[in-house]
Amino acid sequence: MKVSVERIEKNVVSLEVELEEEALDRALERSYRKLVKKVAVPGFRRGKVPRKIFELKVGKAALYEDTLDTLVPEAYLDAVKESRIDPIDQPKFEVIQMEEGKPFKFKATVEVRPEVNLGNYKEIKVEKKVEPVSDEDIDNQIEAMRKANARLIDVQDRDVAERGDFAVIDFDGSIEGAQGKDMSAREYTVEIGGGRLIPGFEEQLVGLRIGEEREIETSYPEDFPDKEVAGKKARFKVMLRGLKRMELPELNDEFAKKAGGVETVEELRKSVASSLERSKEKLAELKLRNEIIDRVVKDAQVELPESLVNRQIDSMVADYSYNLSQQGMTLDKYLEAVGQDIQSFREQFREEAQNVVKRDLVLREIAKLENIQVTDDDVTARLEEISQKTGRDMDSVRKAFTMGTGEERLRDMIMIDKTIDFLVKECSA
C-alpha cells in the first residue's frame, strides 16, 4: 500500500491510496464468490457459475460495486493508521483507477482533528479552598433534620391563615379563561411562603378564613418549564379547608438516637460536623477541578471544526427533546408553543457546544502529549465501580458497556478522567 497525504484546508486532508493489483484481484474474487451464490443461471448449480459467465449474465458493474463497498473502507482504515491522521468525520471517497491488471487507486477527503496550541498548562497553580464548618452550619443541618422528622398538627387558636402556616386547600384553575391541565386539586397542603407554588399564589392565601373561598389571580413566570403556560395569566378559585402548623421534635438524646443513630445530642453535633466536612471537602475538590480545567482551556488556542460543534448541538437537542418527551411533549409541539423555529432553537446551544468541543480537544491534546493510556485494569475498575453503584452484577455491566462501540466510548471517558486527574495533580498549589 502506498499512501500520500495532502492538506487541502486547515483541518481537511486528502489521502491518496494505491493498492497493488493483486489486492484488487483478491477483492474482486471475494465479491464474485459472495454474489455468485445469489444468481441462478440455467445449466449451472447455484454458486457454481463460472466467473466469466457470471460477468456476462450479471455484468462487471455489480462485481466492481460490491468490491468497492468492502475494499475501500478497509483500505481507508489501514491508510489512516499508516498516515497517523486523526479523522473527526466521515470521509468522501473518489475512485481514481479501478481496472483489472492495474493498481487500484482512490482518494479520501476527510476532516481531521485540528491543531491545538496549548498554553503553559503545567505552570498553572490553583489552591483548593475548603470552607470551615461553622456552628451555624451545624445548627442549620440539625434544624433541617428536625423539620424532616416533624409532624403537622391542626392550628387550634385561630382560623385565619398566616404566613408560615400549612394551608389545606381545594382549588380549580384556568388560564386566560380556559381550564388548564393539572390546575385542580382537593385537600392540597401547601406551606404559605414556602415557594412551592407559582409566585403570588401562596401570598394571597394570607387572611383567608377556614371555609372561606377566594379568587386568586397571578401569572406564570416567563421561564416556567411548561412553555404552554409560561408568561400567561392564571385565575384560581380557592377554598381553605384547614390550617396546620409544623411541630418540631424536641432536640434531645432521644432525637439524636432516632435521627442520627448516636447516643447524645453532642455526638449528633459531632456526626453532623463530620458529614458537613466531607461535603465541603468534595465541593472544594470539584471547584478545584473545574477551575483548573477552565484555566487550561482558556489558555489554549484552537480553531473549532464546525462539524464537531454541530454534532455537539445535535446531542444537546436530542437530550432536550428526550426531556420534553418525559413530560408528554414533542419538540415540534414545544417549538410551536414558544413560536420558535428549529434553526434558532439550535443556535441557542451554540456557545455551550463550542465550550464543550474546545474542552474535549484540549484535554485530548494533553492526553496525547503526556502519553496518558487506558489499561484493561482501568476498564475493569470502572466497570466494578458502575456495578457497585447500580447494584448490577459485573457480567451484565460488562456486557452492557462492551457491546458495539461501548468499550471504545468507555475507554474514551476514562482517558478524559485520567487526563483531568493528571492536571489536578500537576496544577494544585
N, C-alpha and C positions, 0 to 999 in steps of 0.2 A: 504493500500500500504506500502510495505517495500522497502527502498532504501539504498543501501550501495555504498560508493564512494571509489575508489581506484585510486591513482595517479600512472600511469604506466610509464609516462615520465614526463619531466619537465612541459610541457604545455598540456599534454594529460591525460585525466581521463577516467576511466571505471565506468559506472553506472550499478549496478545490481539491477533490478527492479522485485519485486514479487507482483502479484495481487492475491487477494483471488479468489477461484474457481468460486464464484458467478459472479464475474466481467467477467470472460471468458465466462460463460454460457450466460450472458446477451448479450455480444458482438456477440456470435455465433447466438443467436436468432435474433438479429437485421440484421445480414448478411443474414440469411435464409429468413426473411420476405422481404428483398430487392431483393434477387436473384430469389425467387420463382415466382415473377411477370413476369420474363423473360423466364420461362420454360413452355413448352407445353407438358402435359402428357395425353395420351388418357384416357378418362373416368373421367377427372377432369377439372373443370373450371380453367382458368389461374389465378394463385395466390392462389388457394385453395388446392394445392397438399400437403398432409401431409408431415411433415419433414422427417420421415423415408423413405418414398417412394422417396422424393426429393433426399435424400442422396444416395439411391440405383441407381437412374436414373442419377444424375449428378456426384456423388462422393463427399466424405467428403473433398477432397483436395481443391475443388473450394470454399467450405464454409470456410475452415480454411484460405485460401489465402486472401479472401475478409476481413475476420476478422482481419488478421494481418495488412492489409492496413489501417485500421481505428483505431484499438485498440492500436497498438504500438506507432504511432505518438502522440496520445492523452495522453497515459501513460507517454511517454518520456517527454512531456512538463510539466506535473504535477511533475514528478521526478526532473526536472531541478529547478522548483520553490522550491520544498521541500529541495533539497540539496544545493540550493543557488550557484550553479556553474554558470559561465558566458561563454557559448559556443560562439565560433567565426567561426565555420564551421559546415557543415552538419555531423550528426553522422553516424556511421556504426553500424547496428543492427545485433545481433545474438540471435536467439531463443534458450533458454536453455531447457525449458519444456513447452509443449502445449498439454495437454491431458484433456479430459472431466473428471470432478470429482477431478481434482488436481489443485493446484495453477499454475498460468501462470507466467513463468519466462523468462526474456530476458535480454540481456546485450547491452548497448550502449557505444561505444567508440567515444569520441569526443575531439577535440582540444578546449582548454579554453583560455580565456584572461590571458596573463602572469602576473606574479607579477611585480609590478613597484616599484622600490626603489627611492623614491623622495628625493631630497636634501632638504636643509633648505630653501624652496622657499619663506617663509614668511620673511626671513632675507634679501632677495634681494631688493636693493633700486636703482631705476633708475630715473634720473631727466629729466623732459621734457624740451627740449631746443627749444624755439620759436625764430627764426631768426627775427630781426627787419626789418621793411620795410624802405628801403633807398630811397633817392631822385632818384637815378639811377634806382631802381626798378620801380618807378612811371613813370619816363621818358620812360623807355623801354616799359611799358604797353601802355602808350598813343601813342607811336610811332607805336606799333602793331595795335592799333585802327585806326590810320591814314592810315596805309597800307591796312587795311581791307576795308576802305572806299575810297581807291584811285581809279583812273581810268588810263587806258593805252592810251597813245596818240602816234601818229607817231613821229619818230625821223626825224627832218626836216633838220638839219645842216650837216648830213653825211649819207653815205650809206654802211659803213663798220662796222661789228659787233664788239662790245666791251663787256668786262665783265660787268655784271650788266644790259645789255640790255635784252629786251624780244624779242627773235627771233621768227618770224613766218616762219615755215619750212615745206617742203614736204620731206618725207624720205621713203626709202624702204630698208629693212634689210635682211641679210641672215646669217646663222650660218654654218661655215665650208663649204660654197658653196651651202647650201640648204636653200630655202626660209623658214623663221621661222614664226610661228603664232604670230599675234599681233605685227608685226615688220614693219608695213607700216602705214603711216598717211598722211593726207593732211591738210595744213593750221594749223599745230600744233604749239601752242605757249608755249615756254619754256624760263625760266629766265636763262641766261648764268651765271653759278656759283651758281645756286640755289640748285644744288644737287638732282634734281628730276629724272634725267635720269641716266643710268649706268655710273660708273666712266670713265672719259676720253672722253665721248661724247660731253658734253657741252663745255669743254675747246677747242676742235678742231673747234668750230664754230667761235671763235675769229679770226678776219681778213677776214672772208668771206664777199663778197660784194653782195648786193641785186641783184638777178637774176643769181648769180653765183652758180655752182654746185661743190661739193667736195665729195670725198670718205673718209669716216672715219672708222678707224679700232680701235677696242678696245676689251676687254674681259669682260664677265660676272663674277662677284665675285664668289669665291668658295662657299660662304654661301648664294648665291642667292636663294630665296624661291622656284622658279621653278627649280627643280633638273635636268630637262631635258636639261637645257641650262647652269646651273651653271658651271663656270670654262672654258666655251668654248669661242673661238674667234668669233667675230662678225664683219661683214662689212656692212656699211650703205652708200647708195648713197643719199646725202642731197642737197636740193636746197633752198636757202634763198629767201623767198618771200617778207619779210618786216622786219622792226625794229620798236619796240615800247619802250617807257620808262614809268616808273610809275610817275604819277603826284599826289603828296600828297595834301590832302585838308589843307588849312591854319588852324593853331591851334588858333582858336578864340572862342568867345562866341557862335557863330552860330554852330560851330562844336560841342561844348560842349552840346548844346541842341539836335542836331541830333544824336550824337553817344552815349551820356551818359544820356540824359534825365534830364540835370541840366541846370542852367541859365548861369553860368560863367565858365571860364577855372579854376579858383581857386576852385570852387565847384566840378569840374570834377576831379581835383587832389585829393581832399579830398575823393571823392567817390571811386576813384581807390585805394587810400591808404587803405580805409576800406575793400574793396574787397580783396586786397592782404594780409591784416592782417588776415582775416578769412581763406584764403587759407593756409597761413603759420601756423596758429593755427591747422588746420586739418592735415596738413602734419606732424607737430610735434607730434600730438596725435597718428597718425598712426605709426611713428617711435618709439614712446614710447611703444605702444602695442607690436610691433614686437620685440623690444629689450628685453622686459620683458619675452615674450614667449620664445625667443631664449635662454635666460639665464636659465629659469626654465627647459626647455627641456634638455639643455646641462648638467645641474647638475644631471639629473635623470639617473638611470641605469635600463635597461630593455632588455631582450632577445627578439628580434623581431621574431614573428612567420612567417615562410616562406609563409604560406597560405595567411596572410594579405598582405604581401609585393607583392606577385604575383597578388592578387586581385586588389591592387592599380595600378600595372603595366598594368593589363587588362584595367582598367578605363582610364589610360593615353593613351594607344594605341588606344582605341576606340575614344577618343577625337581627337587624331591626324588624325585618319582615316576619321572622320567626317569633319574636316577642309580641308583635301585633297579633299573630295567629293564636297565641296563647290567651289573648283577650277576645278572641272570636272576631277578629277584623283582618281583612286582607290589606296589602299595601296599596292596591289600586283604590280601595274604598277610603283608606286613610288620606291618600293624596287628593282625592275628590273632595273630602270633607274640609281639608285645610286649604283647598284651592291652589295646589302646587303641582307642577309637572315633574316628571321623573328626573330630568336633567338638573333642574335647580335643587331638587332634593339630594341628588348625588353630590352636587357641588358643596353642600354644607358639611360633607365629610372630608373634603379635600385636604384641608390643613392638618387635621388629625392623621389622615392617611399618610401624608408626606412625613410627618414626625415619626410614625411607626416604621416606614420604609427606611428613613435615614438611620434610625436607631439600629435596625436589623443589619444594614450594610456596614455600619461602623463596627458593631460587635463581631460580625463575621470576619472583617478585615483583621481585627485584633486577634481573633482565634487563629487565623492563618499565620500571622506574624509570630505569635507566641507558641505555635505548634500545639495548640490545645486539642487533644484527641479524646474520643469517646470509646471506652473499652467495653467488652462484653460484661465485665463486672459492674460497670456503671449502669448498664441497661438492666441487669438483674436487680441491682439495688433499688433502682427507680420502680421497677415492677413490684418488688416487695413492699415498697412504700405505698404504692397505689393499692395493693392488696390489703394492707393493714388499715388504710383509711376508709376503704369501701366495704371491707368485710367479705370480699370475694376471694375464692381460693386462687392460688398462683397460676394454676393451669388455665383457668378461664381468663384471667387477666393477661397472661402471656399470649393466649390465642387472640384476644381482642386487639391487642396492641401490636401484633406482628402480622396481621392479615394485610395483604396488598402492600401498600406503601406505609403501613402503620409503623413499622420498626424504623424506617427512614425518618419519618416525622418525629418519632420519639427520640432518636439519636440527635436530631436537629435541636430539639428542645433542651436536651441535656447539655449539648455543646454550648448553647447560649447561656445556660445557667452556670456552667463551669467558667465561661469567659467572664461573667459578672462576678463570680466568686474570686477570680483572679484579680480583677480590677479593685474589688473591695479590699483585698489583702494588700495590694500594691499602693493604693491611694489613701488608705486610712491613716490619719495623723496620729 
